[in-house]
Amino acid sequence: MIKQPHEVELMAQAGALLGQVFDRLDRTSLEGRSTLEINDLVERLIVDEHHARPASKGQYDFPFVLNASIDDVVCHGMPSADDVLRSGQIVNLDITLEKHGFIADSSTTYLVGDVPYPARRLVRATYEAMWKGIAVVRPGARLGDIGHAIARYAREHGYSVVKEYCGHGIGREMHEDPQILHYGHAGTGLALKEGMVFTIEPMLNQGKAAIRSQPDEWPVYTRDGKLSAQFEHTVAVTRHGVRVLTLRPGETPLCPVERH
């Protein structure tokens, strides 16, 4: 669970490369592209440009390098040549990258073309909710503090938090202890310690928190058909606060973070 300083640095290297992948996507028009085309682009970036491994590919027999979750898909959207992105949609791209044996995990919900204000508001609030969770990370804080901050912000903005999926410890394995719930009570749960590395990845719904899935559980939808958004960063607990390992080039943190 606790990473040594040199391990955190290796994870930061993986996170920096993943940030560069997202930076390329930020500068790429997604409208008119299929989610499979985006998957193939990301695989080329990870493998050919960064000489790294897409950690999701082959995990649980998953054949792709990313999840692409459109509109009312909460998570685990499967890339497809038939899913061509249209103006007005939102799409979450969830990507992992392994370098030097350590994995970084991050996601962004993109606005495709001209997106209506209610969808843009949801996406912005979800991004801000993630940062509310990151802001409380420091030695001595509790896991419940993270979930409480996220859920309170979501509730204040009229959104619900999906409870079935959570953040997770990460390192040489994609999913390690502890689980990071995006709801909870302040002052409860495991105390954070320097060297812990985990993801914070809230999923916020426009409507109710309830979800539904197909028999094979891929993908997962909102039960009421309303929109869902998600953002994710991999973070490390430092001696005095928090370091965001997957920060994108040019991304401005919405809370104080340590820089290296």
KELO-595947 format. One record per atom (N, C-alpha, C): residue number from 1; residue in three letters; x, y, z. Coordinates in steps of 0.02 Angstrom, whole numbers. Example, Ala and Ser with C-alpha at 12.3 -4.5 7.8 and 13.67 -1.06 7.14 Angstrom:
> num,residu,x,y,z
> 1,Ala,660,-284,390
> 1,Ala,615,-225,390
> 1,Ala,660,-165,390
> 2,Ser,642,-112,354
> 2,Ser,684,-53,357
> 2,Ser,645,2,394
//
This chain:
> num,residu,x,y,z
> 1,Met,41,-60,0
> 1,Met,0,0,0
> 1,Met,43,63,0
> 2,Ile,97,64,42
> 2,Ile,141,122,46
> 2,Ile,196,116,-7
> 3,Lys,204,168,-47
> 3,Lys,257,168,-98
> 3,Lys,318,206,-72
> 4,Gln,376,180,-88
> 4,Gln,438,214,-71
> 4,Gln,449,274,-118
> 5,Pro,489,323,-98
> 5,Pro,498,383,-140
> 5,Pro,518,367,-212
> 6,His,563,318,-222
> 6,His,584,303,-290
> 6,His,526,272,-330
> 7,Glu,481,236,-296
> 7,Glu,423,208,-330
> 7,Glu,373,263,-350
> 8,Val,364,311,-306
> 8,Val,321,367,-323
> 8,Val,348,405,-383
> 9,Glu,414,412,-387
> 9,Glu,444,447,-444
> 9,Glu,432,408,-508
> 10,Leu,437,342,-506
> 10,Leu,423,301,-565
> 10,Leu,349,308,-585
> 11,Met,305,310,-536
> 11,Met,234,319,-551
> 11,Met,222,389,-581
> 12,Ala,260,438,-557
> 12,Ala,253,505,-585
> 12,Ala,276,507,-658
> 13,Gln,326,466,-675
> 13,Gln,348,463,-745
> 13,Gln,292,434,-789
> 14,Ala,261,380,-764
> 14,Ala,204,352,-801
> 14,Ala,147,402,-806
> 15,Gly,134,437,-750
> 15,Gly,80,486,-750
> 15,Gly,93,544,-798
> 16,Ala,156,566,-803
> 16,Ala,172,620,-849
> 16,Ala,161,599,-921
> 17,Leu,179,537,-938
> 17,Leu,166,513,-1006
> 17,Leu,92,509,-1020
> 18,Leu,53,486,-971
> 18,Leu,-19,482,-980
> 18,Leu,-48,553,-987
> 19,Gly,-21,600,-950
> 19,Gly,-43,669,-958
> 19,Gly,-31,695,-1029
> 20,Gln,25,674,-1059
> 20,Gln,39,694,-1127
> 20,Gln,-10,663,-1177
> 21,Val,-32,602,-1163
> 21,Val,-83,570,-1205
> 21,Val,-147,611,-1203
> 22,Phe,-168,631,-1143
> 22,Phe,-228,671,-1138
> 22,Phe,-219,740,-1170
> 23,Asp,-159,768,-1164
> 23,Asp,-146,832,-1195
> 23,Asp,-156,828,-1271
> 24,Arg,-134,773,-1300
> 24,Arg,-146,763,-1372
> 24,Arg,-221,758,-1387
> 25,Leu,-257,722,-1345
> 25,Leu,-329,717,-1356
> 25,Leu,-363,785,-1347
> 26,Asp,-338,824,-1300
> 26,Asp,-367,891,-1289
> 26,Asp,-362,933,-1352
> 27,Arg,-310,920,-1392
> 27,Arg,-298,959,-1453
> 27,Arg,-324,925,-1516
> 28,Thr,-363,872,-1506
> 28,Thr,-390,833,-1562
> 28,Thr,-466,841,-1565
> 29,Ser,-492,856,-1624
> 29,Ser,-564,860,-1632
> 29,Ser,-593,789,-1631
> 30,Leu,-639,776,-1585
> 30,Leu,-668,710,-1578
> 30,Leu,-731,701,-1620
> 31,Glu,-761,756,-1640
> 31,Glu,-823,751,-1679
> 31,Glu,-810,716,-1745
> 32,Gly,-853,667,-1761
> 32,Gly,-846,629,-1823
> 32,Gly,-799,570,-1818
> 33,Arg,-767,561,-1762
> 33,Arg,-723,504,-1753
> 33,Arg,-761,449,-1715
> 34,Ser,-747,387,-1731
> 34,Ser,-776,332,-1693
> 34,Ser,-734,321,-1630
> 35,Thr,-766,292,-1580
> 35,Thr,-728,278,-1519
> 35,Thr,-673,226,-1531
> 36,Leu,-683,182,-1580
> 36,Leu,-630,134,-1597
> 36,Leu,-571,170,-1629
> 37,Glu,-585,220,-1670
> 37,Glu,-531,260,-1700
> 37,Glu,-491,296,-1646
> 38,Ile,-525,322,-1596
> 38,Ile,-491,355,-1541
> 38,Ile,-449,305,-1501
> 39,Asn,-477,246,-1489
> 39,Asn,-440,192,-1456
> 39,Asn,-375,177,-1492
> 40,Asp,-379,171,-1558
> 40,Asp,-320,154,-1597
> 40,Asp,-268,210,-1596
> 41,Leu,-293,273,-1597
> 41,Leu,-248,330,-1592
> 41,Leu,-210,329,-1525
> 42,Val,-247,316,-1471
> 42,Val,-216,315,-1404
> 42,Val,-166,258,-1399
> 43,Glu,-181,201,-1428
> 43,Glu,-134,145,-1426
> 43,Glu,-69,163,-1462
> 44,Arg,-74,198,-1518
> 44,Arg,-14,219,-1554
> 44,Arg,27,268,-1511
> 45,Leu,-7,314,-1479
> 45,Leu,28,362,-1437
> 45,Leu,66,328,-1380
> 46,Ile,31,281,-1346
> 46,Ile,62,248,-1289
> 46,Ile,120,203,-1310
> 47,Val,108,163,-1361
> 47,Val,157,112,-1380
> 47,Val,213,141,-1423
> 48,Asp,195,178,-1476
> 48,Asp,245,200,-1525
> 48,Asp,282,263,-1503
> 49,Glu,246,310,-1472
> 49,Glu,278,373,-1453
> 49,Glu,309,371,-1383
> 50,His,275,338,-1337
> 50,His,299,338,-1268
> 50,His,331,273,-1246
> 51,His,331,223,-1291
> 51,His,364,159,-1277
> 51,His,341,131,-1210
> 52,Ala,277,133,-1199
> 52,Ala,246,110,-1138
> 52,Ala,193,58,-1155
> 53,Arg,160,33,-1103
> 53,Arg,109,-18,-1113
> 53,Arg,40,8,-1092
> 54,Pro,-11,-1,-1135
> 54,Pro,-79,16,-1114
> 54,Pro,-103,-37,-1064
> 55,Ala,-106,-19,-1000
> 55,Ala,-116,-69,-947
> 55,Ala,-185,-100,-948
> 56,Ser,-235,-66,-978
> 56,Ser,-302,-93,-980
> 56,Ser,-309,-152,-1028
> 57,Lys,-269,-151,-1081
> 57,Lys,-275,-202,-1132
> 57,Lys,-254,-270,-1104
> 58,Gly,-301,-317,-1105
> 58,Gly,-288,-383,-1078
> 58,Gly,-308,-392,-1006
> 59,Gln,-323,-336,-971
> 59,Gln,-346,-339,-902
> 59,Gln,-418,-365,-901
> 60,Tyr,-431,-418,-865
> 60,Tyr,-497,-450,-864
> 60,Tyr,-522,-466,-934
> 61,Asp,-475,-485,-978
> 61,Asp,-490,-502,-1048
> 61,Asp,-517,-443,-1088
> 62,Phe,-505,-381,-1064
> 62,Phe,-528,-321,-1100
> 62,Phe,-482,-311,-1161
> 63,Pro,-510,-305,-1221
> 63,Pro,-469,-304,-1281
> 63,Pro,-446,-234,-1304
> 64,Phe,-465,-182,-1268
> 64,Phe,-451,-113,-1290
> 64,Phe,-404,-78,-1242
> 65,Val,-381,-17,-1262
> 65,Val,-335,21,-1220
> 65,Val,-371,74,-1180
> 66,Leu,-435,84,-1192
> 66,Leu,-473,134,-1155
> 66,Leu,-546,114,-1150
> 67,Asn,-581,147,-1104
> 67,Asn,-654,145,-1101
> 67,Asn,-680,210,-1131
> 68,Ala,-733,206,-1170
> 68,Ala,-764,265,-1200
> 68,Ala,-838,264,-1182
> 69,Ser,-857,308,-1137
> 69,Ser,-925,308,-1108
> 69,Ser,-962,370,-1130
> 70,Ile,-1013,361,-1172
> 70,Ile,-1048,417,-1204
> 70,Ile,-1114,432,-1169
> 71,Asp,-1126,495,-1154
> 71,Asp,-1191,521,-1130
> 71,Asp,-1215,485,-1066
> 72,Asp,-1262,437,-1073
> 72,Asp,-1290,405,-1013
> 72,Asp,-1252,342,-994
> 73,Val,-1195,330,-1026
> 73,Val,-1152,274,-1005
> 73,Val,-1110,299,-947
> 74,Val,-1117,267,-889
> 74,Val,-1081,288,-829
> 74,Val,-1008,268,-834
> 75,Cys,-995,207,-855
> 75,Cys,-926,183,-860
> 75,Cys,-924,119,-901
> 76,His,-862,98,-917
> 76,His,-850,34,-952
> 76,His,-879,33,-1023
> 77,Gly,-883,91,-1054
> 77,Gly,-904,93,-1124
> 77,Gly,-851,60,-1169
> 78,Met,-874,19,-1215
> 78,Met,-828,-19,-1258
> 78,Met,-818,19,-1324
> 79,Pro,-756,32,-1344
> 79,Pro,-744,64,-1408
> 79,Pro,-776,25,-1465
> 80,Ser,-803,61,-1514
> 80,Ser,-837,28,-1570
> 80,Ser,-832,72,-1632
> 81,Ala,-826,40,-1690
> 81,Ala,-826,76,-1753
> 81,Ala,-894,107,-1768
> 82,Asp,-946,82,-1735
> 82,Asp,-1013,107,-1746
> 82,Asp,-1030,168,-1704
> 83,Asp,-991,180,-1652
> 83,Asp,-1004,237,-1608
> 83,Asp,-964,298,-1633
> 84,Val,-994,333,-1680
> 84,Val,-962,393,-1708
> 84,Val,-987,453,-1668
> 85,Leu,-942,491,-1640
> 85,Leu,-960,546,-1596
> 85,Leu,-992,604,-1634
> 86,Arg,-1047,629,-1608
> 86,Arg,-1085,683,-1639
> 86,Arg,-1084,745,-1596
> 87,Ser,-1091,802,-1628
> 87,Ser,-1095,865,-1592
> 87,Ser,-1152,862,-1542
> 88,Gly,-1139,886,-1481
> 88,Gly,-1189,887,-1428
> 88,Gly,-1180,831,-1378
> 89,Gln,-1137,782,-1394
> 89,Gln,-1126,727,-1347
> 89,Gln,-1071,743,-1298
> 90,Ile,-1069,704,-1243
> 90,Ile,-1012,704,-1199
> 90,Ile,-985,633,-1198
> 91,Val,-919,627,-1189
> 91,Val,-888,560,-1189
> 91,Val,-831,559,-1139
> 92,Asn,-831,510,-1095
> 92,Asn,-777,500,-1048
> 92,Asn,-727,450,-1078
> 93,Leu,-664,470,-1080
> 93,Leu,-610,426,-1102
> 93,Leu,-567,410,-1042
> 94,Asp,-565,346,-1024
> 94,Asp,-530,321,-965
> 94,Asp,-471,279,-989
> 95,Ile,-409,301,-972
> 95,Ile,-349,271,-1001
> 95,Ile,-299,254,-947
> 96,Thr,-265,198,-954
> 96,Thr,-210,180,-910
> 96,Thr,-146,171,-950
> 97,Leu,-90,181,-915
> 97,Leu,-24,174,-948
> 97,Leu,25,146,-898
> 98,Glu,63,96,-919
> 98,Glu,115,66,-877
> 98,Glu,183,82,-905
> 99,Lys,228,105,-862
> 99,Lys,298,119,-881
> 99,Lys,342,98,-823
> 100,His,395,62,-838
> 100,His,442,39,-786
> 100,His,407,-1,-732
> 101,Gly,354,-37,-750
> 101,Gly,320,-81,-703
> 101,Gly,268,-48,-660
> 102,Phe,256,17,-669
> 102,Phe,206,52,-629
> 102,Phe,152,83,-673
> 103,Ile,91,85,-646
> 103,Ile,32,104,-685
> 103,Ile,5,171,-663
> 104,Ala,-14,212,-711
> 104,Ala,-51,274,-699
> 104,Ala,-120,267,-731
> 105,Asp,-169,300,-700
> 105,Asp,-239,292,-721
> 105,Asp,-273,360,-718
> 106,Ser,-307,379,-771
> 106,Ser,-339,445,-773
> 106,Ser,-396,445,-823
> 107,Ser,-442,492,-815
> 107,Ser,-496,498,-864
> 107,Ser,-520,570,-868
> 108,Thr,-550,586,-925
> 108,Thr,-578,653,-938
> 108,Thr,-643,644,-976
> 109,Thr,-692,685,-959
> 109,Thr,-754,688,-998
> 109,Thr,-749,747,-1047
> 110,Tyr,-753,732,-1111
> 110,Tyr,-746,781,-1164
> 110,Tyr,-814,805,-1189
> 111,Leu,-815,868,-1208
> 111,Leu,-873,898,-1242
> 111,Leu,-862,891,-1317
> 112,Val,-910,862,-1351
> 112,Val,-903,852,-1424
> 112,Val,-944,905,-1460
> 113,Gly,-910,949,-1495
> 113,Gly,-945,1001,-1533
> 113,Gly,-983,1049,-1489
> 114,Asp,-1043,1067,-1510
> 114,Asp,-1085,1115,-1475
> 114,Asp,-1129,1078,-1425
> 115,Val,-1110,1080,-1362
> 115,Val,-1143,1042,-1309
> 115,Val,-1190,1087,-1270
> 116,Pro,-1253,1067,-1259
> 116,Pro,-1300,1108,-1221
> 116,Pro,-1275,1125,-1151
> 117,Tyr,-1298,1182,-1125
> 117,Tyr,-1275,1206,-1060
> 117,Tyr,-1284,1155,-1004
> 118,Pro,-1341,1121,-997
> 118,Pro,-1348,1073,-942
> 118,Pro,-1294,1020,-941
> 119,Ala,-1274,996,-999
> 119,Ala,-1221,946,-1002
> 119,Ala,-1153,977,-985
> 120,Arg,-1141,1037,-1010
> 120,Arg,-1078,1071,-993
> 120,Arg,-1074,1084,-918
> 121,Arg,-1130,1102,-888
> 121,Arg,-1130,1115,-816
> 121,Arg,-1115,1052,-776
> 122,Leu,-1143,996,-797
> 122,Leu,-1128,932,-764
> 122,Leu,-1055,915,-769
> 123,Val,-1026,922,-828
> 123,Val,-956,905,-838
> 123,Val,-911,950,-795
> 124,Arg,-926,1014,-793
> 124,Arg,-885,1060,-753
> 124,Arg,-890,1043,-678
> 125,Ala,-951,1029,-655
> 125,Ala,-960,1013,-585
> 125,Ala,-925,948,-566
> 126,Thr,-923,900,-611
> 126,Thr,-889,837,-597
> 126,Thr,-814,847,-591
> 127,Tyr,-787,888,-635
> 127,Tyr,-716,904,-630
> 127,Tyr,-700,939,-564
> 128,Glu,-741,986,-546
> 128,Glu,-731,1022,-483
> 128,Glu,-740,977,-423
> 129,Ala,-787,930,-426
> 129,Ala,-797,883,-371
> 129,Ala,-735,840,-361
> 130,Met,-704,817,-416
> 130,Met,-642,779,-409
> 130,Met,-590,819,-371
> 131,Trp,-583,883,-387
> 131,Trp,-533,925,-354
> 131,Trp,-552,939,-282
> 132,Lys,-616,940,-266
> 132,Lys,-636,946,-195
> 132,Lys,-610,886,-155
> 133,Gly,-613,827,-186
> 133,Gly,-586,768,-153
> 133,Gly,-510,771,-147
> 134,Ile,-476,792,-201
> 134,Ile,-404,797,-199
> 134,Ile,-381,846,-146
> 135,Ala,-419,900,-137
> 135,Ala,-398,954,-92
> 135,Ala,-391,932,-20
> 136,Val,-425,879,1
> 136,Val,-422,859,71
> 136,Val,-368,806,84
> 137,Val,-334,784,31
> 137,Val,-283,732,38
> 137,Val,-221,760,71
> 138,Arg,-201,730,126
> 138,Arg,-141,747,163
> 138,Arg,-130,695,217
> 139,Pro,-71,687,245
> 139,Pro,-62,639,299
> 139,Pro,-107,656,358
> 140,Gly,-139,605,385
> 140,Gly,-184,614,441
> 140,Gly,-256,624,423
> 141,Ala,-270,644,360
> 141,Ala,-340,648,338
> 141,Ala,-368,577,333
> 142,Arg,-433,572,330
> 142,Arg,-466,507,327
> 142,Arg,-497,496,258
> 143,Leu,-504,432,240
> 143,Leu,-535,417,176
> 143,Leu,-605,447,171
> 144,Gly,-641,446,228
> 144,Gly,-708,475,227
> 144,Gly,-709,548,211
> 145,Asp,-654,584,224
> 145,Asp,-650,655,208
> 145,Asp,-655,666,133
> 146,Ile,-624,622,95
> 146,Ile,-625,628,22
> 146,Ile,-696,620,-4
> 147,Gly,-728,565,15
> 147,Gly,-796,552,-8
> 147,Gly,-845,605,14
> 148,His,-837,628,76
> 148,His,-882,680,102
> 148,His,-877,744,61
> 149,Ala,-815,765,45
> 149,Ala,-805,827,7
> 149,Ala,-836,822,-62
> 150,Ile,-827,764,-95
> 150,Ile,-854,754,-162
> 150,Ile,-930,753,-161
> 151,Ala,-959,713,-117
> 151,Ala,-1032,706,-115
> 151,Ala,-1066,771,-96
> 152,Arg,-1037,808,-49
> 152,Arg,-1066,872,-29
> 152,Arg,-1068,921,-88
> 153,Tyr,-1013,924,-125
> 153,Tyr,-1010,969,-183
> 153,Tyr,-1061,948,-236
> 154,Ala,-1065,883,-249
> 154,Ala,-1113,859,-298
> 154,Ala,-1184,876,-277
> 155,Arg,-1200,864,-215
> 155,Arg,-1267,877,-189
> 155,Arg,-1284,952,-193
> 156,Glu,-1236,994,-177
> 156,Glu,-1248,1066,-180
> 156,Glu,-1263,1090,-250
> 157,His,-1240,1053,-300
> 157,His,-1252,1072,-370
> 157,His,-1307,1032,-403
> 158,Gly,-1342,992,-363
> 158,Gly,-1400,956,-389
> 158,Gly,-1386,891,-423
> 159,Tyr,-1328,861,-410
> 159,Tyr,-1310,798,-442
> 159,Tyr,-1304,742,-391
> 160,Ser,-1306,680,-416
> 160,Ser,-1299,621,-373
> 160,Ser,-1233,587,-389
> 161,Val,-1208,550,-340
> 161,Val,-1145,515,-347
> 161,Val,-1157,440,-355
> 162,Val,-1129,410,-406
> 162,Val,-1134,338,-415
> 162,Val,-1094,303,-359
> 163,Lys,-1125,256,-326
> 163,Lys,-1094,224,-267
> 163,Lys,-1063,156,-282
> 164,Glu,-1081,127,-339
> 164,Glu,-1058,59,-353
> 164,Glu,-985,56,-375
> 165,Tyr,-957,113,-396
> 165,Tyr,-888,114,-421
> 165,Tyr,-848,166,-382
> 166,Cys,-784,152,-373
> 166,Cys,-745,195,-329
> 166,Cys,-673,200,-355
> 167,Gly,-635,246,-323
> 167,Gly,-564,249,-336
> 167,Gly,-529,191,-302
> 168,His,-464,186,-313
> 168,His,-427,127,-289
> 168,His,-353,142,-283
> 169,Gly,-321,105,-238
> 169,Gly,-249,106,-237
> 169,Gly,-222,81,-304
> 170,Ile,-161,102,-319
> 170,Ile,-132,84,-384
> 170,Ile,-56,84,-377
> 171,Gly,-24,44,-419
> 171,Gly,49,40,-417
> 171,Gly,73,-9,-470
> 172,Arg,102,-65,-448
> 172,Arg,119,-118,-496
> 172,Arg,57,-153,-521
> 173,Glu,4,-152,-482
> 173,Glu,-61,-179,-503
> 173,Glu,-109,-121,-514
> 174,Met,-157,-131,-560
> 174,Met,-204,-77,-574
> 174,Met,-250,-63,-515
> 175,His,-272,-116,-482
> 175,His,-317,-108,-426
> 175,His,-285,-136,-363
> 176,Glu,-268,-92,-317
> 176,Glu,-240,-111,-253
> 176,Glu,-282,-79,-197
> 177,Asp,-267,-97,-136
> 177,Asp,-299,-64,-79
> 177,Asp,-268,6,-70
> 178,Pro,-307,54,-43
> 178,Pro,-376,47,-19
> 178,Pro,-426,67,-73
> 179,Gln,-490,54,-60
> 179,Gln,-544,81,-102
> 179,Gln,-557,153,-81
> 180,Ile,-570,196,-130
> 180,Ile,-583,267,-117
> 180,Ile,-655,282,-136
> 181,Leu,-700,281,-86
> 181,Leu,-770,296,-100
> 181,Leu,-779,370,-113
> 182,His,-828,387,-155
> 182,His,-842,456,-172
> 182,His,-902,483,-134
> 183,Tyr,-915,453,-78
> 183,Tyr,-966,476,-31
> 183,Tyr,-944,451,37
> 184,Gly,-972,478,91
> 184,Gly,-952,454,156
> 184,Gly,-956,509,209
> 185,His,-930,494,267
> 185,His,-933,539,324
> 185,His,-863,565,341
> 186,Ala,-857,630,350
> 186,Ala,-793,659,367
> 186,Ala,-768,630,433
> 187,Gly,-703,622,438
> 187,Gly,-673,597,500
> 187,Gly,-676,522,510
> 188,Thr,-699,486,459
> 188,Thr,-704,413,464
> 188,Thr,-659,379,413
> 189,Gly,-647,315,425
> 189,Gly,-608,276,378
> 189,Gly,-533,278,391
> 190,Leu,-497,245,349
> 190,Leu,-424,238,356
> 190,Leu,-389,305,355
> 191,Ala,-340,314,398
> 191,Ala,-300,375,399
> 191,Ala,-249,373,342
> 192,Leu,-242,428,306
> 192,Leu,-195,432,250
> 192,Leu,-123,440,276
> 193,Lys,-76,408,241
> 193,Lys,-6,411,260
> 193,Lys,36,429,199
> 194,Glu,92,462,212
> 194,Glu,138,478,159
> 194,Glu,158,414,121
> 195,Gly,156,418,55
> 195,Gly,174,361,13
> 195,Gly,115,323,-14
> 196,Met,54,336,11
> 196,Met,-5,306,-19
> 196,Met,-16,336,-88
> 197,Val,-34,294,-137
> 197,Val,-49,317,-204
> 197,Val,-115,285,-225
> 198,Phe,-162,327,-248
> 198,Phe,-228,301,-266
> 198,Phe,-261,348,-316
> 199,Thr,-317,325,-344
> 199,Thr,-355,366,-391
> 199,Thr,-415,396,-355
> 200,Ile,-434,455,-378
> 200,Ile,-497,487,-359
> 200,Ile,-535,498,-424
> 201,Glu,-594,468,-431
> 201,Glu,-627,465,-496
> 201,Glu,-703,467,-490
> 202,Pro,-731,521,-464
> 202,Pro,-804,523,-454
> 202,Pro,-844,521,-520
> 203,Met,-901,487,-516
> 203,Met,-950,485,-570
> 203,Met,-1013,519,-545
> 204,Leu,-1032,574,-578
> 204,Leu,-1091,612,-558
> 204,Leu,-1145,605,-611
> 205,Asn,-1207,596,-588
> 205,Asn,-1264,589,-632
> 205,Asn,-1308,651,-629
> 206,Gln,-1338,668,-687
> 206,Gln,-1386,722,-689
> 206,Gln,-1448,706,-647
> 207,Gly,-1469,644,-650
> 207,Gly,-1529,623,-615
> 207,Gly,-1512,583,-553
> 208,Lys,-1545,527,-545
> 208,Lys,-1534,485,-487
> 208,Lys,-1469,445,-494
> 209,Ala,-1445,420,-438
> 209,Ala,-1381,384,-437
> 209,Ala,-1388,313,-464
> 210,Ala,-1448,287,-471
> 210,Ala,-1459,217,-490
> 210,Ala,-1431,203,-559
> 211,Ile,-1403,143,-567
> 211,Ile,-1373,122,-630
> 211,Ile,-1404,57,-653
> 212,Arg,-1391,40,-715
> 212,Arg,-1412,-25,-743
> 212,Arg,-1356,-49,-789
> 213,Ser,-1353,-114,-798
> 213,Ser,-1302,-142,-842
> 213,Ser,-1331,-200,-881
> 214,Gln,-1296,-219,-934
> 214,Gln,-1314,-277,-973
> 214,Gln,-1293,-340,-933
> 215,Pro,-1317,-398,-955
> 215,Pro,-1298,-459,-918
> 215,Pro,-1223,-469,-910
> 216,Asp,-1183,-446,-958
> 216,Asp,-1110,-454,-951
> 216,Asp,-1077,-395,-916
> 217,Glu,-1118,-346,-894
> 217,Glu,-1096,-289,-855
> 217,Glu,-1054,-239,-894
> 218,Trp,-1054,-244,-960
> 218,Trp,-1018,-195,-1001
> 218,Trp,-1064,-170,-1056
> 219,Pro,-1080,-107,-1061
> 219,Pro,-1062,-53,-1014
> 219,Pro,-1114,-45,-959
> 220,Val,-1104,8,-918
> 220,Val,-1150,25,-864
> 220,Val,-1185,91,-882
> 221,Tyr,-1251,94,-875
> 221,Tyr,-1290,153,-893
> 221,Tyr,-1324,183,-831
> 222,Thr,-1343,247,-837
> 222,Thr,-1389,275,-787
> 222,Thr,-1457,242,-796
> 223,Arg,-1490,227,-742
> 223,Arg,-1554,193,-747
> 223,Arg,-1607,237,-778
> 224,Asp,-1604,303,-764
> 224,Asp,-1655,348,-789
> 224,Asp,-1638,378,-857
> 225,Gly,-1582,358,-887
> 225,Gly,-1564,382,-953
> 225,Gly,-1535,451,-955
> 226,Lys,-1523,482,-898
> 226,Lys,-1493,549,-897
> 226,Lys,-1417,544,-900
> 227,Leu,-1385,601,-911
> 227,Leu,-1314,602,-923
> 227,Leu,-1273,585,-861
> 228,Ser,-1213,560,-873
> 228,Ser,-1164,546,-821
> 228,Ser,-1096,570,-844
> 229,Ala,-1056,597,-797
> 229,Ala,-989,619,-814
> 229,Ala,-940,594,-761
> 230,Gln,-876,591,-780
> 230,Gln,-825,567,-735
> 230,Gln,-758,601,-750
> 231,Phe,-719,613,-697
> 231,Phe,-649,634,-705
> 231,Phe,-608,593,-656
> 232,Glu,-544,585,-672
> 232,Glu,-501,544,-630
> 232,Glu,-429,568,-634
> 233,His,-397,570,-576
> 233,His,-325,580,-571
> 233,His,-296,528,-524
> 234,Thr,-232,511,-536
> 234,Thr,-194,471,-489
> 234,Thr,-154,519,-445
> 235,Val,-160,511,-379
> 235,Val,-128,557,-332
> 235,Val,-85,519,-282
> 236,Ala,-36,554,-255
> 236,Ala,7,526,-203
> 236,Ala,3,570,-141
> 237,Val,0,538,-83
> 237,Val,2,574,-20
> 237,Val,76,590,-5
> 238,Thr,90,654,3
> 238,Thr,158,677,16
> 238,Thr,167,694,90
> 239,Arg,225,715,109
> 239,Arg,238,731,180
> 239,Arg,192,786,205
> 240,His,177,834,161
> 240,His,138,892,184
> 240,His,71,899,148
> 241,Gly,56,858,98
> 241,Gly,-6,867,62
> 241,Gly,-16,814,8
> 242,Val,-24,837,-54
> 242,Val,-42,792,-109
> 242,Val,-5,811,-172
> 243,Arg,13,761,-210
> 243,Arg,44,770,-276
> 243,Arg,0,735,-328
> 244,Val,-18,770,-381
> 244,Val,-59,741,-434
> 244,Val,-12,714,-487
> 245,Leu,-9,648,-494
> 245,Leu,40,616,-537
> 245,Leu,20,617,-610
> 246,Thr,-44,628,-625
> 246,Thr,-68,626,-694
> 246,Thr,-89,695,-719
> 247,Leu,-62,748,-689
> 247,Leu,-79,815,-710
> 247,Leu,-59,825,-783
> 248,Arg,-103,857,-822
> 248,Arg,-90,868,-893
> 248,Arg,-45,930,-903
> 249,Pro,-8,933,-957
> 249,Pro,28,994,-973
> 249,Pro,-21,1053,-979
> 250,Gly,-8,1106,-943
> 250,Gly,-52,1164,-946
> 250,Gly,-113,1161,-902
> 251,Glu,-125,1104,-868
> 251,Glu,-183,1098,-824
> 251,Glu,-169,1136,-759
> 252,Thr,-217,1178,-739
> 252,Thr,-210,1217,-678
> 252,Thr,-247,1183,-621
> 253,Pro,-213,1159,-570
> 253,Pro,-247,1127,-514
> 253,Pro,-296,1175,-480
> 254,Leu,-351,1148,-456
> 254,Leu,-401,1189,-422
> 254,Leu,-391,1188,-347
> 255,Cys,-334,1165,-324
> 255,Cys,-315,1166,-254
> 255,Cys,-240,1165,-249
> 256,Pro,-211,1182,-192
> 256,Pro,-138,1178,-185
> 256,Pro,-113,1107,-192
> 257,Val,-63,1097,-233
> 257,Val,-32,1030,-241
> 257,Val,44,1039,-242
> 258,Glu,79,986,-225
> 258,Glu,152,988,-226
> 258,Glu,177,980,-297
> 259,Arg,229,1017,-313
> 259,Arg,261,1014,-379
> 259,Arg,331,985,-372
> 260,His,352,946,-422
> 260,His,419,916,-421
> 260,His,452,927,-489
//
